[in-house]
Structure formats: structure tokens, C-alpha cells
Amino acid sequence: ECSSPSPKRSKSAHMAGLRRLQRLLDARKAEFESRPIPERDRLRRAFAAGDPHNKAFLDGQGLRIALSELGVRGHSREEKDSISEVVKEAAACGHVNFFDFVFQIAPKAELLLQEVRSPKLHAEFAAYDPSNLGRIGPQACLSALQRHAESDHNGLDQETANAFWKGFVHDFHEIYKGVRLGDGNVDFSGFLELAKIVDTERAEFQHHSERRAAMLGGIPAHVEKQHFGELAHLRRFFVAHDAGETGAISAPRVLMALLESGVLPPVGDGFERAMRHFETFEESQHFKFADFLSYVTKHREEEVAVRRAVIQSALLNPKWECPVSRDDLPVLVVETGFFTDFAI
């Protein structure tokens, strides 16, 4: 037969539990007070908005109001459902006090909203969090960020992208310190901050690379604007054929640079036209980078003109033999991206 605990032991256990709760409360107070004043004021205002009668707790409705005051509100159905899930779970556990709101409910709602709004980044983060702990270490974080950078097709050629990443890796551990948690790991919110830094620094690196290529190539502003985003890439192929570093290359080498950069196809009518054109120049005649860019533009305009002529000819052909209706073809051409200004 089990004996019931003595009143003295029960009282002792009760007092020990109260002391643990007091230590937790003191720790939360200290952590809250360590936060910046604007953040503390923002959280207090949000809680007060959901607790107009000063009851020191939030019910389900008050929690929705407090979260909305923090800016944690859904726009799409999926976002609203995520917030509702957090509110229902919290309401099921009873009323929410201020520190529960600050340290548990608000962070959880913000995290779920971030996951819904950034599914691609969350998938990249989750790929390195196989145990679903909600946090990853510095090396896993760096690998996830590299995966993010490599999947971002924003116009950087491979060599420029590699140069950027080498510099980012060099600075990564200092940047990481600004978002890591107390245990040295980073959660999804921190990962989002790092991904923003990657995107910003990568765009700045590309801008500087393009400006440098424009300056070294001595090209006018309107040409720089026309080719901005591919200048560093194109100049790399131009410079590769400028063995004497004179800033100019011969006609055959212009042709080779156009081929190697992918501007000119190695076969077909476009290639044949370019071959015939460059054969008209003397070996002694040389071309600067600005001239090279003019041939890039010339080839692309010729390709557009040829495509346009083929499509217009097809539209005017009385013997129409095509699975696509004649009336639908102009719309199809625009949607496929061949032309943005297609007109008959």
C-alpha cells in the first residue's frame, strides 16, 4: 500500500517549485530588459492593445489584436491560417501572460509567417536541419546560403559569382556573430537576415564589377546602361583576346570573342552573316571594347529581325499549316518572350 507524502514534504516540494518559477521569471525579466528600448516599448504597446482592461493576460481575441499590433498579420489565406494555428494552440493552454507572449507566442507566430512568405528559403534552411530542430550550425548555415546564392539566377556569370562567394566566406564568421543564438546556432529568422545580406552584398558586388568593366573599357554612359549586367562577363572574353593589353583586338578575334561569350551561335545563318562581315576587314584593323559591344547589339537585333520576318511571313501565308490558330500566334509569341513589342 502506497503511503501519501507527508504535509512537510509536500510543502517543501511546493516551495521548491515556486523558487524555480521565480528564477525563470527573473531570468525572463532580465532578458527582456536587455533588449533595446524601442523593442521593449513595441512589445508593451502590442500587449496593452490586446489587454484593454489591464487583466495582465490575453485571451484568443486579445492575442490576435496584440499580434496584429506587432505587424504579425496574414494577407493570404495560408498566412491567416498559420496565425490562427498559433492563436488556437495558445488559447487551448489558457490565458497568455506578458512574458509568454514575448518569448513564446510572438516569436512562433513571426516564424510561421516567415516560413509561409519565404518557402524557397525555408526549404533551403530545412534541407540542413534534418532533425527539424529549428536551428542549424555555422557550417550548415554557410552551405544553405551557398545553395541559396547558386539558385539565384540574377545575371552573375560563374567567375563573378565565384569571386563574390570567396569574399563572403572570408567575412562570414563575423557576419554570423550578429545573428547567432546563445548556443552558437542560428534559427530561421537569423537565416533570413543572412540571406538578405547575401542578396544585398551580391547585388553590390555585381554593380561594382559592372562599373569597373565600364570604366576599364572606356564605354559611354548610354552603352553602359544598355549592357549593364553583362559588361564584366563580355569584357572577360574581350580581354582574353587582347594579348598585348592594347585595349583593342583584330576582326578575327572579335569573332572568336563573340562565339566564346555565347553571343554568336557556332552554326547557322547568324554565324554565316558574321563570318562574311568580318572577312571584309583588314588584319591590321582593330576594335575597342565599345566596338565589340556594338557587334553584340547588332547580332541580337539581326536575330530579332529574322524571327519577326519569319513569323510575319507565316501569318501572311494563305496556306496556313500550323496547330496554333493564326489569331493566337501573336499572343503566343509575346508570352514565349521572343518579343515584348511584337506587332503586325
Phi, psi and omega per residue, in radians:
E1 nan 2.256 -3.081
C2 -1.375 2.344 3.099
S3 -1.563 2.459 3.126
S4 -1.322 2.604 -3.130
P5 -1.118 2.551 -3.126
S6 -1.213 2.657 3.107
P7 -0.979 -0.612 -3.116
K8 -1.146 -0.765 -3.141
R9 -1.170 -0.720 3.129
S10 -1.070 -0.721 3.130
K11 -1.136 -0.684 3.138
S12 -1.126 -0.760 3.125
A13 -1.136 -0.666 3.127
H14 -1.117 -0.750 3.138
M15 -1.149 -0.645 3.113
A16 -1.129 -0.694 3.100
G17 -1.120 -0.712 3.112
L18 -1.109 -0.681 3.131
R19 -1.135 -0.681 3.112
R20 -1.120 -0.743 3.113
L21 -1.101 -0.672 3.136
Q22 -1.167 -0.678 3.107
R23 -1.118 -0.711 3.109
L24 -1.116 -0.742 3.134
L25 -1.110 -0.754 3.119
D26 -1.097 -0.696 3.134
A27 -1.138 -0.723 3.124
R28 -1.158 -0.719 3.098
K29 -1.054 -0.771 -3.127
A30 -1.123 -0.733 3.138
E31 -1.138 -0.712 3.134
F32 -1.135 -0.749 -3.120
E33 -1.190 -0.350 3.128
S34 -1.386 -0.206 -3.140
R35 -1.330 2.752 3.113
P36 -1.025 2.560 -3.095
I37 -0.997 -0.768 3.133
P38 -1.046 -0.626 3.131
E39 -1.218 -0.717 3.113
R40 -1.092 -0.762 3.140
D41 -1.115 -0.693 3.140
R42 -1.080 -0.752 -3.133
L43 -1.202 -0.691 3.110
R44 -1.111 -0.745 3.138
R45 -1.110 -0.693 -3.135
A46 -1.129 -0.780 3.139
F47 -1.121 -0.728 -3.139
A48 -1.112 -0.608 3.116
A49 -1.110 -0.598 3.125
G50 -1.536 -0.103 -3.123
D51 -2.261 1.140 -3.046
P52 -1.147 -0.351 -3.098
H53 -1.752 0.192 3.074
N54 0.965 0.808 3.113
K55 -1.505 -0.143 3.126
A56 1.245 0.338 3.034
F57 -2.675 2.860 3.141
L58 -2.061 2.367 2.954
D59 -1.621 -2.999 -3.076
G60 -1.021 -0.812 -3.128
Q61 -1.147 -0.750 3.125
G62 -1.106 -0.606 3.124
L63 -1.151 -0.713 3.090
R64 -1.069 -0.745 -3.133
I65 -1.132 -0.759 -3.123
A66 -1.112 -0.751 3.117
L67 -1.119 -0.707 3.125
S68 -1.106 -0.678 3.105
E69 -1.089 -0.530 3.083
L70 -1.359 -0.156 -3.078
G71 1.632 0.076 3.129
V72 -1.571 1.477 -3.136
R73 -2.413 2.542 -3.100
G74 -1.556 2.604 3.057
H75 -1.957 -0.844 3.099
S76 -1.477 2.924 3.111
R77 -1.070 -0.718 -3.127
E78 -1.118 -0.698 3.121
E79 -1.140 -0.771 3.138
K80 -1.117 -0.663 3.122
D81 -1.136 -0.644 3.135
S82 -1.110 -0.765 3.124
I83 -1.178 -0.705 3.116
S84 -1.058 -0.647 3.126
E85 -1.078 -0.762 3.128
V86 -1.138 -0.769 -3.117
V87 -1.104 -0.766 -3.129
K88 -1.113 -0.735 3.129
E89 -1.102 -0.757 -3.133
A90 -1.159 -0.750 -3.125
A91 -1.133 -0.578 3.139
A92 -1.175 -0.427 -3.137
C93 -1.574 -0.003 -3.135
G94 1.919 -3.001 -3.130
H95 -1.216 2.612 -3.062
V96 -1.821 2.114 3.090
N97 -1.485 3.108 -3.011
F98 -1.069 -0.830 -3.072
F99 -1.259 -0.542 3.008
D100 -1.095 -0.695 3.116
F101 -1.124 -0.773 -3.077
V102 -1.217 -0.793 -2.962
F103 -1.722 -0.256 -3.098
Q104 -2.152 -1.050 -2.969
I105 -1.212 -0.914 -3.104
A106 -1.058 -0.822 3.119
P107 -1.070 -0.674 -3.132
K108 -1.156 -0.754 3.131
A109 -1.127 -0.738 3.132
E110 -1.104 -0.714 -3.133
L111 -1.128 -0.807 3.130
L112 -1.071 -0.682 3.128
L113 -1.157 -0.687 3.098
Q114 -1.105 -0.710 -3.141
E115 -1.109 -0.715 -3.135
V116 -1.200 -0.686 -3.076
R117 -1.390 -0.355 -3.121
S118 -2.245 1.125 -3.063
P119 -1.102 -0.623 -3.127
K120 -1.147 -0.824 3.127
L121 -1.158 -0.639 3.127
H122 -1.161 -0.633 3.097
A123 -1.138 -0.685 3.115
E124 -1.156 -0.688 3.095
F125 -1.157 -0.822 -3.088
A126 -1.111 -0.522 3.140
A127 -1.085 -0.432 3.131
Y128 -1.869 0.218 3.071
D129 -2.210 1.105 -3.034
P130 -1.085 -0.455 3.141
S131 -1.506 -0.005 3.113
N132 0.993 0.778 3.131
L133 -1.466 -0.279 -3.125
G134 1.474 0.185 3.117
R135 -2.718 2.613 -3.135
I136 -2.358 2.763 -3.129
G137 -1.422 3.055 -3.062
P138 -1.073 -0.713 -3.111
Q139 -1.225 -0.712 3.088
A140 -1.126 -0.671 3.125
C141 -1.100 -0.765 3.132
L142 -1.098 -0.702 3.118
S143 -1.136 -0.705 3.121
A144 -1.154 -0.673 3.111
L145 -1.176 -0.652 3.095
Q146 -1.131 -0.718 3.086
R147 -1.054 -0.721 3.112
H148 -1.110 -0.799 -3.114
A149 -1.109 -0.709 -3.105
E150 -1.243 -0.415 -3.137
S151 -1.545 -0.080 -3.112
D152 -1.583 1.698 -3.077
H153 -1.481 1.362 -3.094
N154 -1.931 0.440 2.997
G155 1.728 -0.115 3.110
L156 -1.291 2.246 3.029
D157 -1.321 2.928 -2.995
Q158 -1.048 -0.726 -3.093
E159 -1.168 -0.738 3.100
T160 -1.144 -0.729 3.120
A161 -1.088 -0.714 3.124
N162 -1.132 -0.706 3.125
A163 -1.122 -0.727 3.100
F164 -1.083 -0.829 -3.050
W165 -1.127 -0.626 3.118
K166 -1.052 -0.761 3.112
G167 -1.182 -0.668 -3.141
F168 -1.145 -0.731 3.125
V169 -1.057 -0.680 3.137
H170 -1.051 -0.662 -3.088
D171 -1.668 -0.051 -2.945
F172 -1.021 -0.810 -3.026
H173 -1.122 -0.575 3.056
E174 -1.213 -0.722 3.123
I175 -1.131 -0.706 -3.098
Y176 -1.069 -0.607 -3.117
K177 -1.018 -0.515 -3.091
G178 -1.286 -0.262 -3.081
V179 -2.179 -0.115 -3.065
R180 -1.228 2.691 3.101
L181 -1.464 3.110 -3.130
G182 -1.079 -0.476 -3.130
D183 -1.557 0.095 3.106
G184 1.567 -0.099 3.123
N185 -1.650 3.122 3.091
V186 -2.294 2.408 3.100
D187 -1.601 -3.061 -3.057
F188 -1.160 -0.618 3.097
S189 -1.055 -0.775 3.103
G190 -1.134 -0.669 3.113
F191 -1.103 -0.679 3.087
L192 -1.062 -0.722 3.114
E193 -1.090 -0.734 3.131
L194 -1.158 -0.683 3.120
A195 -1.112 -0.654 3.079
K196 -1.114 -0.690 3.111
I197 -1.125 -0.741 3.093
V198 -1.024 -0.849 -3.103
D199 -1.092 -0.754 -3.121
T200 -1.163 -0.845 -3.105
E201 -1.188 -0.574 3.112
R202 -1.175 -0.726 3.099
A203 -1.117 -0.706 3.113
E204 -1.152 -0.697 3.123
F205 -1.091 -0.758 3.117
Q206 -1.110 -0.741 3.139
H207 -1.051 -0.808 3.134
H208 -1.130 -0.675 3.114
S209 -1.101 -0.734 3.140
E210 -1.191 -0.739 3.127
R211 -1.113 -0.692 3.134
R212 -1.145 -0.753 3.122
A213 -1.087 -0.692 3.122
A214 -1.138 -0.729 -3.120
M215 -1.176 -0.815 -3.131
L216 -1.168 -0.562 3.137
G217 -1.415 -0.195 3.125
G218 1.054 0.714 -3.082
I219 -1.683 2.600 3.129
P220 -1.193 2.838 -3.029
A221 -1.046 -0.726 -3.081
H222 -1.181 -0.542 3.089
V223 -1.294 -0.691 3.084
E224 -1.020 -0.789 -3.137
K225 -1.103 -0.695 -3.099
Q226 -1.136 -0.624 -3.049
H227 -1.935 0.193 -3.101
F228 -1.081 2.256 -3.077
G229 1.967 -0.310 3.117
E230 -2.301 0.066 -3.073
L231 -1.082 -0.837 -3.113
A232 -1.086 -0.711 3.128
H233 -1.102 -0.870 -3.106
L234 -1.183 -0.689 -3.118
R235 -1.147 -0.540 3.123
R236 -1.047 -0.709 3.129
F237 -1.290 -0.599 3.092
F238 -1.122 -0.850 -3.105
V239 -1.117 -0.584 -3.142
A240 -1.048 -0.428 -3.132
H241 -1.780 0.079 3.106
D242 -1.806 1.210 -3.050
A243 -1.055 -0.608 -3.116
G244 -1.489 0.028 3.141
E245 0.920 0.751 3.137
T246 -1.603 -0.211 -3.098
G247 1.470 0.188 3.135
A248 -2.607 2.596 -3.133
I249 -2.332 2.785 -3.103
S250 -1.304 2.931 -3.123
A251 -1.028 -0.810 3.110
P252 -1.039 -0.599 -3.128
R253 -1.317 -0.539 3.019
V254 -1.062 -0.774 3.131
L255 -1.052 -0.761 -3.139
M256 -1.139 -0.724 3.137
A257 -1.121 -0.666 3.089
L258 -1.112 -0.689 3.115
L259 -1.182 -0.863 -3.049
E260 -1.179 -0.514 3.139
S261 -1.385 -0.165 3.139
G262 1.533 0.022 3.117
V263 -1.210 -0.746 -3.077
L264 -1.834 2.273 3.095
P265 -1.257 2.628 -3.104
P266 -1.333 -0.193 3.127
V267 -2.464 2.917 3.038
G268 1.804 -3.128 -3.073
D269 -1.120 -0.667 3.139
G270 -1.055 -0.759 3.111
F271 -1.134 -0.766 -3.134
E272 -1.094 -0.717 3.114
R273 -1.091 -0.764 3.132
A274 -1.113 -0.733 3.108
M275 -1.012 -0.856 -3.116
R276 -1.099 -0.660 -3.112
H277 -1.149 -0.853 -3.055
F278 -1.287 -0.324 3.060
E279 -1.213 -0.266 -3.120
T280 -1.417 -0.178 -3.093
F281 -1.648 2.616 3.048
E282 -1.278 2.663 3.128
E283 -1.066 -0.505 -3.087
S284 -1.369 -0.250 -3.107
Q285 -1.382 2.276 -3.081
H286 -2.114 2.779 -3.048
F287 -2.247 2.373 3.103
K288 -1.464 3.054 -3.099
F289 -1.073 -0.668 3.108
A290 -1.087 -0.644 3.086
D291 -1.148 -0.722 3.116
F292 -1.025 -0.767 3.136
L293 -1.133 -0.582 3.110
S294 -1.131 -0.578 3.097
Y295 -1.291 -0.555 3.029
V296 -1.038 -0.855 3.129
T297 -1.100 -0.772 -3.110
K298 -1.034 -0.803 -3.129
H299 -1.104 -0.764 -3.116
R300 -1.136 -0.702 3.109
E301 -1.143 -0.666 3.105
E302 -1.127 -0.717 3.129
E303 -1.105 -0.714 3.110
V304 -1.118 -0.754 -3.127
A305 -1.096 -0.704 3.132
V306 -1.129 -0.807 3.141
R307 -1.080 -0.760 -3.127
R308 -1.067 -0.744 -3.129
A309 -1.115 -0.713 3.134
V310 -1.094 -0.778 -3.109
I311 -1.206 -0.722 3.125
Q312 -1.144 -0.641 3.092
S313 -1.109 -0.712 3.125
A314 -1.123 -0.676 -3.128
L315 -1.157 -0.577 -3.095
L316 -1.551 -0.097 -3.116
N317 -1.247 2.106 -3.133
P318 -1.151 -0.424 3.132
K319 -1.702 1.281 -3.090
W320 -1.272 2.073 3.108
E321 -2.270 1.519 -3.085
C322 -2.724 2.419 3.138
P323 -1.179 -0.281 3.117
V324 -1.639 2.371 3.120
S325 -1.102 2.544 3.141
R326 -1.003 -0.684 -3.106
D327 -1.222 -0.490 -3.094
D328 -1.486 -0.298 -3.019
L329 -1.054 -0.794 3.132
P330 -1.002 -0.714 3.119
V331 -1.125 -0.744 3.140
L332 -1.072 -0.723 -3.136
V333 -1.072 -0.774 3.136
V334 -1.143 -0.755 -3.102
E335 -1.157 -0.555 3.122
T336 -1.364 -0.141 3.075
G337 1.498 0.143 3.097
F338 -1.096 -0.778 3.125
F339 -2.431 2.539 3.031
T340 -1.763 -0.202 -3.095
D341 -2.179 0.597 -3.042
F342 -1.122 2.290 3.089
A343 -2.612 2.521 3.128
I344 -1.546 nan nan
